[in-house]
Amino acid sequence: MLICGIDIGKNYHEACVIDETGRKLAKTLRFPNTTAGAGTLMDYFHGCNPDKQTIVVGMEATGHYWLSLYCFLFDQGFQVNVINPLQSDAVRNLFLRKAKNDAKDSFLIAETIRIGRFSNTELADEDILALRQLCRHRMDLVDYIADQKRKIIGVMDRVFPEYQHFFTDMFGKTSKELLDVAVTPEELLAVPTEELCAILKKASRGRFGEAKAEEIRAAAQNSFGITIATSAFALQLRQLLEMIDLLERQLNELDFEIEQRMNKLNTCITTCPGVGKVLGAVILSEIGDISRFPEPKKLVAFVGIDPSVHQSGEFTGTQNKMSKRGSPHLRRAIWLAATVAAFHDPVLSAFYQKKRAEGKHHYTAIGAVARKLTLIIYAVLRDKKPYVPNC
């Protein structure tokens, strides 16, 4: 058996072939991330392997750049092992000379596979991969919308600082209807009171009316906002508001598509406390096949909510933090679910209150709930049975 380690890059990859003793069989090959480059890799394999032995391939999960080459090699019938960069770094520490370049890295990846001290990252099936892509895109979209909202708040603080006190949510329906008409004190004062009152009544379904309109007009009349370059700020605000409208329409479209795909999978994940369709989709897509985790603590480590350990000689650290070495998307989803479950699920709520009674900080207690929730998720996915709380 021969082993090929491939150091992944955006435009070029580097391959190194060794035998079972760790001996290099040829100079490393630098090849482009293209169809022609993949053909060059095949020629390299033939040159290193006159006896036609089995070649096992190893590569690091570097961003998304490994996917195309993985699919090509998989279709060619190769056994491909995708490893975490942390694992090849551990092998690097075995060598006294600390050299790092593409040629050296490809050799270290091959050595990691040869030694066998690695865990394999398998490519999920098409349905899970598609769901993962949509869920990660959704997370990015949610974060981007939040960024634009913060920008709007920052501009409003300069142009019309009093506006934040009119509504509990600046981006609620009534506020957005009003901002579609006017975004600066000058623009608001140009709107007749009757028209302003009608806008507020319609958008709020009668909750706001003349009194609110008069309050807004009075604040606009005496606003402490800036009075220079207001037209530029107004243009920025209108464009940011239009952008948020577009992004939120896209978010609704994404949610619909994610829900449709979740319905096809027929999973019990949404029976877990705090887990709805969207969070369930994130959790399911990031975990993939639960059988790749032989025990619950492996999943806990993959989530990254296991405690880091600091111990040397007689010293053992007691102030241990989360390792945060697993999937950040999965960790975020489970943390959000735990935040809900800690106050709504009878079992996890009692567990949260117990931790708080022990003097634990809120976030420490939520972290403990997240770990317990991860164990519940593991059991639900493993047994393919809905969650039933043990009250």
C-alpha positions in Angstrom: 0.0 0.0 0.0 1.2 3.5 -0.8 0.0 6.7 0.9 -0.4 10.1 -0.8 -0.6 13.3 1.3 -2.0 16.3 -0.4 -1.6 19.9 1.0 -4.6 21.8 -0.2 -4.5 25.4 -1.5 -6.9 27.7 -3.3 -5.2 27.6 -6.7 -2.6 24.9 -6.3 -2.2 21.6 -4.3 1.0 19.8 -3.4 1.1 15.9 -3.4 3.7 13.6 -1.8 3.7 9.8 -2.1 5.3 7.6 0.5 5.4 3.8 1.2 4.5 2.0 4.4 7.9 2.7 5.9 7.5 6.5 5.4 10.0 6.6 2.5 9.3 9.2 -0.2 8.9 7.6 -3.6 9.4 10.7 -5.7 9.7 14.5 -5.5 6.5 16.2 -4.4 4.1 17.3 -7.2 2.6 20.8 -7.4 -0.5 20.8 -9.5 -3.3 23.3 -10.2 -6.8 23.0 -8.9 -8.3 22.2 -12.3 -9.3 19.3 -14.4 -6.0 19.3 -16.1 -4.2 19.4 -12.7 -6.2 16.3 -11.6 -5.0 14.6 -14.7 -1.4 15.5 -13.8 -1.9 14.0 -10.4 -3.1 10.7 -12.0 0.1 10.6 -14.1 2.1 11.2 -10.9 0.4 8.3 -9.3 1.3 6.0 -12.2 4.9 7.1 -12.1 5.2 6.4 -8.4 3.3 3.1 -8.5 4.7 0.8 -11.2 3.6 -2.3 -9.2 0.0 -0.9 -9.2 -0.4 -1.0 -5.4 -3.4 0.5 -3.6 -2.9 4.2 -3.0 -4.6 5.7 0.0 -5.0 9.5 -0.1 -5.0 12.0 2.8 -5.8 15.7 2.7 -6.6 18.4 5.2 -10.1 19.9 5.5 -8.8 23.4 4.5 -11.8 25.6 4.0 -13.9 24.5 1.0 -10.9 24.1 -1.4 -10.6 20.3 -0.8 -14.1 19.5 -2.0 -13.5 19.4 -5.8 -10.4 17.2 -5.5 -12.2 15.0 -3.0 -15.1 14.4 -5.4 -12.7 13.7 -8.3 -10.6 11.2 -6.4 -13.7 9.5 -4.9 -15.2 9.1 -8.4 -11.9 7.5 -9.4 -12.3 4.9 -6.7 -9.6 6.1 -4.3 -10.0 5.8 -0.5 -9.8 9.5 0.6 -9.2 10.5 4.2 -10.0 14.1 5.1 -8.3 15.1 8.4 -8.4 18.0 10.7 -5.3 20.3 10.3 -4.7 20.0 14.1 -3.9 16.3 13.7 -1.2 16.8 11.1 0.2 19.7 13.3 0.5 17.1 16.1 2.7 14.9 13.8 4.8 18.0 12.9 5.8 18.3 16.6 7.5 14.9 16.3 10.2 16.5 14.2 13.0 18.6 15.7 13.4 20.9 12.8 10.3 23.1 12.6 10.0 23.6 8.8 6.7 24.6 7.2 6.1 24.7 3.4 3.7 23.0 1.0 6.2 20.1 0.2 6.8 19.5 3.9 3.1 19.7 4.7 2.1 17.2 2.1 4.7 14.7 3.6 3.3 15.3 7.1 -0.2 14.6 6.0 1.0 11.4 4.4 2.8 10.5 7.6 -0.4 11.2 9.7 -2.3 8.7 7.5 0.6 6.2 7.7 0.7 6.4 11.5 -3.0 6.1 11.7 -3.6 8.7 14.5 -6.4 10.6 12.8 -10.1 10.8 12.6 -11.7 10.9 9.2 -14.0 13.7 8.0 -16.4 12.1 5.6 -18.3 14.0 2.9 -22.0 14.0 3.8 -24.6 12.6 1.4 -26.2 15.0 -1.1 -29.3 15.8 1.0 -27.3 16.6 4.1 -24.6 18.5 2.2 -27.3 20.7 0.5 -29.0 21.3 3.8 -25.6 22.3 5.4 -24.9 24.7 2.6 -28.3 26.4 3.0 -28.0 26.6 6.8 -24.6 28.1 6.7 -25.7 30.6 4.1 -28.7 31.4 6.4 -26.4 32.1 9.3 -24.3 34.4 7.2 -27.4 36.2 6.0 -28.8 36.6 9.6 -25.4 38.1 10.7 -25.3 40.4 7.7 -28.8 41.7 8.4 -27.8 42.3 12.0 -24.8 44.3 10.7 -27.0 46.5 8.5 -29.4 47.1 11.4 -26.5 48.2 13.6 -25.4 50.6 10.9 -28.9 52.1 10.7 -29.0 52.6 14.5 -25.6 54.3 14.3 -26.8 56.7 11.6 -30.1 57.4 13.4 -28.2 58.2 16.6 -26.5 61.0 14.7 -29.5 62.2 12.6 -32.4 61.7 14.9 -31.2 60.4 18.3 -34.7 60.7 19.9 -36.2 58.2 17.4 -35.0 55.1 19.4 -37.5 55.9 22.2 -40.7 55.9 20.0 -40.9 52.1 19.4 -39.7 49.1 21.3 -38.2 47.7 18.0 -36.8 50.2 15.5 -37.2 47.5 12.9 -40.8 46.5 13.8 -43.6 46.9 11.3 -44.8 50.3 12.5 -41.4 51.8 12.6 -40.4 50.5 9.2 -43.6 51.9 7.7 -42.8 55.3 9.1 -39.1 55.1 8.0 -40.3 54.3 4.5 -41.9 57.7 4.4 -39.3 59.8 6.3 -36.0 59.1 7.9 -34.8 62.6 9.2 -36.5 65.1 11.5 -36.9 67.5 8.5 -38.6 64.9 6.4 -40.9 63.9 9.3 -41.9 67.6 9.8 -42.8 67.8 6.2 -45.4 65.1 6.6 -48.8 66.5 7.6 -50.1 65.3 11.0 -53.1 63.7 9.5 -51.0 61.6 7.1 -48.6 60.7 9.9 -51.5 59.6 12.1 -53.0 57.5 9.3 -49.6 55.7 8.7 -49.2 54.9 12.4 -52.8 53.7 12.8 -52.7 51.4 9.8 -49.2 49.9 10.6 -50.0 49.4 14.3 -53.6 48.2 13.7 -54.9 51.0 15.8 -52.4 50.9 18.7 -50.9 54.2 17.8 -52.6 57.3 16.6 -52.7 61.0 17.0 -51.0 61.1 20.4 -48.0 59.1 19.0 -47.9 61.3 15.9 -47.8 64.5 18.0 -45.1 63.0 20.1 -42.9 62.2 17.1 -43.5 65.6 15.6 -42.6 67.4 18.8 -39.4 65.3 19.1 -38.5 66.1 15.5 -39.1 69.8 16.1 -36.6 69.8 19.0 -34.2 67.1 17.8 -30.6 67.3 19.0 -29.5 65.5 15.8 -26.9 66.9 13.4 -28.1 69.6 10.9 -25.3 69.3 8.3 -25.1 66.9 5.4 -28.5 65.4 6.3 -29.4 64.6 2.7 -26.4 62.2 2.5 -27.4 60.5 5.7 -31.0 60.2 4.5 -29.8 58.5 1.3 -27.7 56.1 3.3 -30.6 55.2 5.6 -33.0 54.6 2.7 -30.6 52.3 0.9 -29.8 50.4 4.1 -33.5 50.0 4.7 -34.1 48.7 1.1 -31.2 46.3 1.6 -32.7 44.9 4.8 -36.1 44.4 3.0 -34.3 42.5 0.2 -32.3 40.4 2.7 -35.3 39.5 4.8 -37.2 38.4 1.7 -34.3 36.2 0.8 -34.2 34.9 4.4 -37.9 33.9 4.2 -37.2 32.1 0.9 -34.3 30.3 2.6 -36.4 29.3 5.6 -39.1 27.8 3.3 -36.5 25.8 1.3 -34.9 24.5 4.5 -38.3 23.5 6.0 -39.2 21.6 2.8 -35.9 19.7 2.9 -36.3 19.0 6.6 -39.8 17.5 5.9 -38.3 15.1 3.4 -35.7 13.8 5.9 -38.4 12.8 8.4 -36.2 13.3 11.5 -37.0 13.4 15.2 -34.5 16.2 15.9 -37.2 18.9 16.3 -38.6 17.0 19.3 -35.4 18.0 21.3 -36.0 20.9 23.6 -35.4 24.3 22.1 -34.9 22.9 18.6 -37.2 24.1 15.9 -37.0 23.5 12.1 -34.2 25.9 11.5 -32.0 25.0 14.4 -32.8 21.4 13.8 -31.7 21.7 10.2 -28.4 23.3 11.3 -27.7 20.6 13.9 -28.7 17.7 11.6 -26.6 19.0 8.7 -23.5 19.7 10.8 -23.6 16.3 12.5 -24.4 14.3 9.4 -24.4 10.5 10.1 -24.6 10.1 13.8 -22.9 6.6 13.5 -19.6 8.3 12.9 -19.6 9.2 16.6 -19.2 5.9 18.5 -20.1 7.5 21.9 -21.8 10.7 23.1 -18.6 12.3 24.4 -17.2 12.2 20.8 -20.2 14.3 19.7 -19.6 16.7 22.7 -16.0 17.2 21.5 -17.1 17.8 17.9 -19.5 20.5 19.1 -16.6 22.0 21.1 -18.4 22.3 24.4 -16.1 19.9 26.2 -13.9 21.5 28.8 -10.2 22.1 28.0 -7.9 20.3 30.4 -4.8 22.0 31.9 -2.7 19.5 33.9 1.0 19.2 34.5 2.7 17.3 37.3 1.0 18.1 40.6 -1.0 21.0 39.0 -4.5 20.5 37.7 -6.4 23.6 36.5 -9.9 24.1 37.9 -10.9 27.2 35.8 -11.3 25.2 32.6 -13.1 26.8 29.6 -14.8 25.3 26.6 -12.4 23.9 24.1 -14.3 25.5 21.2 -12.4 23.2 18.8 -15.4 21.6 17.0 -17.9 22.9 14.5 -18.7 26.6 15.3 -22.0 26.4 13.4 -23.1 23.4 15.4 -21.9 24.9 18.7 -23.9 28.1 17.9 -27.1 26.2 17.1 -26.9 24.1 20.2 -26.1 27.1 22.4 -29.2 28.9 21.0 -31.3 25.9 21.6 -30.0 25.5 25.2 -30.8 29.1 25.9 -34.4 28.4 25.1 -34.5 24.9 26.7 -33.1 26.2 30.0 -36.3 28.1 30.6 -39.0 25.9 28.9 -38.1 22.3 29.2 -38.9 20.9 32.6 -35.8 18.7 32.9 -33.3 21.1 31.5 -34.9 24.1 33.3 -34.5 22.2 36.6 -30.9 21.4 35.7 -30.2 25.1 34.9 -31.7 26.2 38.2 -29.6 23.6 40.0 -26.4 25.0 38.5 -27.4 28.6 39.3 -28.1 27.5 42.9 -24.6 26.1 43.0 -23.3 29.6 42.3 -22.6 29.1 38.6 -22.7 32.1 36.3 -25.6 32.3 33.8 -23.4 31.5 30.9 -21.6 28.6 32.7 -25.0 27.1 33.5 -26.2 27.5 29.9 -23.0 25.8 28.8 -23.8 22.9 31.1 -27.3 22.8 29.7 -25.8 22.8 26.2 -23.7 19.7 27.0 -26.7 17.9 28.4 -28.8 18.9 25.4 -26.0 17.5 23.1 -26.4 14.1 24.9 -30.2 14.2 24.3 -29.6 15.0 20.6 -27.2 12.1 20.4 -29.7 9.7 21.8 -32.6 11.0 19.6 -30.5 10.6 16.4 -29.0 7.3 17.4 -32.3 5.7 18.4 -34.4 7.5 15.9 -37.0 8.1 18.6 -38.6 11.4 19.7 -37.4 13.0 22.9 -39.6 12.4 25.9 -38.6 14.3 29.1 -38.1 12.2 32.2 -40.1 14.3 34.7 
